[in-house]
Amino acid sequence: MTPPKPRTYVCQKCGYIRYHAPKSDVVSLEDLRAWACPKCRLPMRSHSNPVSAGLDSLCILGKKIFK
């Protein structure tokens, strides 16, 4: 079996990034739960590509700086 792809989660308010790599190909409750930002307590958006997650985070931070 092929291992599952890691997921990257980005907060849409503050740009916080969380990286989650499943331990096995068996789906667990941790893999299914919706992550919440530890700073804002808002749901985080999931990305399968870390590059797009980083760009999303930079856009959010840029909007906050140049507001």
C-alpha positions in Angstrom: 0.0 0.0 0.0 1.1 3.5 -0.6 1.2 5.9 2.3 -1.3 8.7 2.4 -0.2 12.2 1.4 0.5 14.7 4.1 -1.9 17.6 4.5 -1.2 21.2 5.3 -3.8 23.3 7.1 -3.9 27.1 6.9 -5.9 29.5 9.1 -7.8 32.0 6.9 -7.7 34.8 9.5 -4.1 34.8 10.8 -2.1 32.6 8.3 -1.1 30.0 10.9 0.1 26.8 9.2 -0.1 23.2 10.6 1.4 20.2 8.8 -0.2 16.8 9.4 1.3 13.5 8.1 -0.9 10.4 8.8 1.0 7.6 10.5 -0.5 4.9 8.4 -2.9 4.2 5.5 -5.6 3.4 8.1 -8.0 6.3 8.6 -8.1 7.5 12.2 -10.3 10.1 14.0 -7.3 12.5 14.0 -7.2 12.3 10.2 -10.9 13.1 9.8 -11.2 15.9 12.4 -11.4 19.5 11.3 -8.4 21.4 12.7 -8.9 24.7 14.5 -6.3 27.4 14.7 -4.7 27.5 18.2 -4.5 31.4 17.9 -7.9 32.3 16.5 -9.9 29.1 17.3 -11.4 29.2 13.7 -11.5 26.2 11.3 -8.4 25.8 9.2 -8.5 25.3 5.4 -6.9 22.1 4.1 -4.3 21.9 1.3 -2.7 18.8 -0.2 0.2 20.9 -1.6 2.5 22.6 0.9 3.5 25.2 -1.7 -0.1 26.4 -2.2 -0.6 26.4 1.6 2.5 28.7 2.0 1.3 31.0 -0.8 -2.2 31.1 0.8 -0.6 32.0 4.2 1.6 34.7 2.6 -1.5 36.3 1.0 -3.3 36.4 4.3 -0.4 38.0 6.1 0.1 40.5 3.2 -3.6 41.5 3.5 -3.1 42.1 7.2 0.0 44.2 6.7 -1.3 46.4 3.9 -4.8 46.8 5.3 
